[in-house]
Structures are given as C-alpha cells and as structure tokens.
Amino acid sequence: MKFATLASCFERLQATTSRIEMTALLARLLGGAAPDEIGLVCYFVLGEIGPGYKRVSLNIGDRAAAAAIALAAGTDLSAVEAAVREFGDYGDVAYHLIEAPAAESLSVTDVHRSLSAIAGASGPGSAEEKKSILARLLAAATPVERRYLVRLATGNMRLGAGDMTLLDALAEAFLGSRAERRALEHAYNISSDIGLVARTLREGGLPAVQAITITLHRPIRPMLTQRVARISEILERIGSPVIAVEEKYDGERIQAHKDGNDVTLFSRRLTDVTDQYPDIARHIRRCVAADTAILDGEAVAFDHETGTYRPFQALMRRRRKYQISEVAAEIPATYRVFDLLYVNGESYLHRSYPDRRAKLEEILSRDDHLSPADRIITDNTDGITEFYLACIERGLEGIVCKSCADDSFYRAGAREWQWIKWKSDYAPGLSDTLDLVIVGANAGRGKRAGTYGSVLCAAYNSEKDVFQTVCGMGTGFSDPDLADLPRRLAGARADRQPARVMANPQAAPDFWFLPAQVVEVLGLEITESPIHTCNWDPVRRRGLALRFPRFVRWRDEKSPEQATTTAEVAAIFHRQREV
Ligand SMILES: Nc1ncnc2c1ncn2[C@@H]1O[C@H](COP(=O)(O)OP(=O)(O)OP(=O)(O)O)[C@@H](O)[C@H]1O
C-alpha cells in the first residue's frame, strides 16, 4: 500500500466528526491492505510504530523535527521556527515549507522501515542520524504525506481513533459487520497487540484469530473492578453464595511474566516497567516455583521496620529517581499477588477464581517481599464490614470482593460484577472518585489569564467507543497545577470537536482537546443534566452530570479508554437514588 493512500485517508479521518464514518473510512483502508502491511497500518492509525507495550520510542522532539524539516526544505532553523509560529504544528510546517517535488513513491513498509531505523539509532551521533533519516523521508514524500510523517515521528498523530474503533473497522472489513467486534476483542485482550490481531485476521480469518494464545512477555489486558453505593449490596451484586474479600493495596498494578530467570513487569497501561522494580523482579525469580508464570498483583511501598504499608506517593517517588537501585533500597516495594493467569505453559484464564488462587498458593513461597493478597472467605455482610474496618486500621485503602462461583473466570480487559471494590469514603455523596478525560477547556480570565479557567471532562462510553461530557471543572487545582495546564494539554489540541467526543452546544468550550489526559475528580453527587451528554437520553434530552467537581490528581498511568465509564456513572446515579 502506498503511504499516500494512508495519508489521504488520514486527511478524511481528521475532517470527520462522525464515529460511524470514521469506522467506515478505516474499514475501507484496512480492507485494501496486504497481509504484511495491515498491522503497520493499525499502528500508524494509533500514532505508533509497534504494539504499545513494546515502548518503541522515536525520540524525535520538536527541535529534532525542526532540524529535519530545515534540512529537507533547504532552509535554516529560523525559517522553520517562523513557520511554526504561523501554523502551530510541525506537520503543517512540513506540508507548507518543503517545496521539492516528491522524489519517489513511498510505501507503508518503506515508511515503517525508516521510522524503525530512527527508533533503533542510539549512542553518539544518533541525533544526527535520526535527523537525516527523517529529512530523507520528507524529501521523498508528497506534501500531505509529510504532514503525517512528521506527526508520526513526533508522536502527535491525533487522529482520534482508538483501539475499539479499529477493532470495529476490522470487523466491518473482514467479518461483514461491526457487531462482530466481540469476536476480535478476546484476541486483543490477551495479546494487547492490535497489529497482530489484524494480521492474523487478514491471513487466516476468524479461526486463526481465535487461535491466538497467551504469550510470555506480551501483556494481557487487566481485569477491572466495579463499585457499589452500599457495602450491603456487594453480596447480592456478585451473586455467588460465598465470596473472597481481599485487602486492597494502594500501589501500582503490576502484571509479572516469569520465563525461567527472565522476568518482565507490565504496568496498568501495559508498558514495560521492569527497570522500575528490580527488587520485585528479583523476588519473583526467588519465590515463584514454576518455570513459566503470569501473575497479577500490586506493587506497594512497605516499611519493613514497622510492618506497615506506605502511601502510593512513596512508590511514585521511586519513579522520579534516576538511580533506581538506590531508591529501591530506601523505599522497598513488595509485591502482593492477587491472581494467576498462566502457569507452566497453560492458560488459567478459564479456571475459577478459587482454582487460580489454590494454584497461586501452591507455587508461591511467601515472605515479606512477595505474598498472595491477604483475604477472608465469607457469606455475609458483617464479615465483609469487619474485614474492611480491619484493613482501614492497617492503613490500607479498602477491600476488593471477588466471586468464588464456578464461572469466576479471569475476564481480561473487562469490568464486570465479579470484582467489586469498596474504599473509605471520599465524599458524602459518592463512595469513590471518578477518573475523567479532558476534552475541552475555557480560557482563563483575571488571575487565570494565560492559562485555562476550567476544563471540560468526559467519561468513556465503552459500548460506543466515544467520550461523553460529565462536568466542567475549575476548582481543586493548586497554582502550579494551573500554571502547568497549557503545557500538559498542548499536545492534544484539536481545531474542532473531535469525532469521538460527544458534547452539546451549550457545553462547547473555547478549546477542544483529543481525549488524552486523564484526571481524578472528586464530586458531591451525580444529577440529571440538560447540558452534559453522559448517558444521553435523546427523548428526555437529559444526560448525567457530576456536581461540585474538584481536581484531585493526574492519572498519567491511565489511558483515556481506562477512564470511568458512562455505565459506571449511571450505576452510581441509580444507586444514589435508591439510598
Ligand atoms: N486485591 C486486589 N484485587 C484487585 N485489584 C487490587 C487489589 N488490591 C489493589 N488493587 C488495585 O485496585 C485497582 C482498582 O481500584 P482503584 O479504584 O483504586 O483504581 P483505579 O485505577 O481508579 O481503577 P481501575 O483500575 O479499576 O480503573 C486495581 O486496578 C488494582 O491496581
């Protein structure tokens, strides 16, 4: 496939404000891709050059992009900088500034090869090498291609298509309808690699996709928890006669892959964080009695002298330090394992939670640094409440209740009623904060001139793969947070309402943003609203809104699709009413 075909599809994707049209455009594009290209096309659409978990970084910053554009255009840096002031985007600068006619016709594979060479360049002289590879690509390209080459290289693709939109498009192209997306989702959930799913589908059809299996060092998308409004609802919601109540740790979710002595650790966003936790990798080598295994658990900072857990912030301090081995000694992390997904070549996803837990206990030799999550088994609410209070006393964040039924499988990537969390109350009305996605902002006035006065926040509708607004938020920010807002949001600026953002005209902000930044928000209650589109009822012309939202913190470890869902907001609203 010619890269020009891709670039012209990208132009159309950017111009559309309809998700259905976006899916149709992508389906047509994917339908025309050859087996060895289709995976690359998927990565490019997502603004990447490989599966997200591989952490392939091109490391082309604004300065390097400017230098490459100058080289390809035969001008100096000051001309590029002037054009950046005029157009505001390096892709547009490359489009306008480089005048040479396209030297050759680039294929998708050519572009991927060159970008991979840029990613692979390291050591002294690599900055020069990256610049000249990019300049050569730009010189060979047409103006529209240049726009997207620069956006790919600088990590600013901003097409607004997410992985679920791509799965819909693949289903439409190869299985006849978007309704078939579910058939592809499982393969994606256990491989976290949309390129692989696309390639397999293109080559071998649905049976081949269904044969995709768990592979070590390739992350599985994590199973997630639901929430309820009252502790007394937990048993009824889970629906199994006995449940397990586990301690809830306030640390970082870590999926550990052990392959002999080779250990890989993945974060909640499925990036490789092995370098961040050399201590945990060591404990896993020592304490896991299996040749191969995939564990799910939480890394928590633990004070071995006092035997108490330390807060999430302590763990995050490790991240900022360069010399991780030194900080690891100062702030040791322990690994509390709550699930087993795979052992000695066998998937455990379709085993019940009690079976998985029994095997987990069999293969773990527990010590201070690594142990299965502490828990009780109970059939009554008093038992749950007692354990919860004891957890809070020990400085934990709360509990996670889990079904023990025969069908309590590990549902990769799903948020269902098999796992329910209960945390200490943050606010009188809500039992939890929401994680929302910033999709817009209003200009600041007075004291806030130069930054934003408020941001427009949205929840994720996972059924439709769109973002629906829930509130405008202007309070809770510290002065430094406020001052930093424009920088934080700069990369996501969009010149019109993005296709996957649903907002009513009354809520239209001064500036739009593509869904990228996730923020934790505290609020008083959920109410009906004629303005916000969360769970929009077209007949009553009402959605749901969060009242009195306050900024709590940034959730950089979450992707927009991992934000609070509109279904969760609806569940909170209905339960609030019952109370
Ligand atoms: N015993 C446990 N079982 C499952 N998850 C646990 C447990 N202890 C701690 N956790 C953590 O709790 C998280 C879910 O609760 P929480 O609301 O704190 O996190 P979140 O990031 O806001 O939500 P989510 O991960 O569900 O999107 C899990 O992702 C996991 O990292």
The ligand as an ORCA input file, in Angstrom:
! r2SCAN-3c Opt
* xyz 0 1
  N      -6.684     -7.342     45.966
  C      -6.832     -6.634     44.863
  N      -7.509     -7.132     43.797
  C      -7.690     -6.416     42.663
  N      -7.195     -5.165     42.488
  C      -6.498     -4.613     43.515
  C      -6.289     -5.314     44.734
  N      -5.570     -4.502     45.547
  C      -5.326     -3.386     44.885
  N      -5.875     -3.403     43.650
  C      -5.802     -2.298     42.690
  O      -7.037     -1.604     42.711
  C      -7.307     -1.123     41.389
  C      -8.787     -0.798     41.231
  O      -9.213      0.180     42.135
  P      -8.961      1.781     42.096
  O     -10.288      2.435     42.063
  O      -8.095      2.164     43.236
  O      -8.108      2.011     40.843
  P      -8.420      2.869     39.584
  O      -7.126      2.906     38.862
  O      -9.066      4.141     39.952
  O      -9.486      1.955     38.884
  P      -9.372      0.826     37.788
  O      -8.023      0.198     37.845
  O     -10.471     -0.107     38.201
  O      -9.648      1.543     36.505
  C      -6.809     -2.257     40.527
  O      -6.531     -1.867     39.207
  C      -5.546     -2.708     41.263
  O      -4.446     -1.944     40.792
*
